[in-house]
Amino acid sequence: MKLFNLLEERNIKPYDFSVSVKCSLSMLSHINSGRRRPSPELAWRIEQALDSAITRDQLLCPWVYDHLENLESQIKPEFDQRLSRRIDKTTIIIEG
């Protein structure tokens, strides 16, 4: 997830956020676009400011998480479809 999308969801202005995490708006823009990575300290401050909605690992190694999201988007629909067919062919008994 892009940093600015997360800020928008929380109604936080990027400039206000940059002040709260003690970095420039330009740096946040570079991080958001993938042109730069934050220092470990800045990544930690961003993670803390957003209550871990985005982790420092996601900020420091975005290519890993982007790859995982792409894999999930490819696998999940097929998995859901298989699971749905399996449930349709199975009788589920719930005792309580």
Order of alpha helices (4+ residues) and beta strands (2+ residues): alpha-alpha-alpha-alpha-alpha-alpha
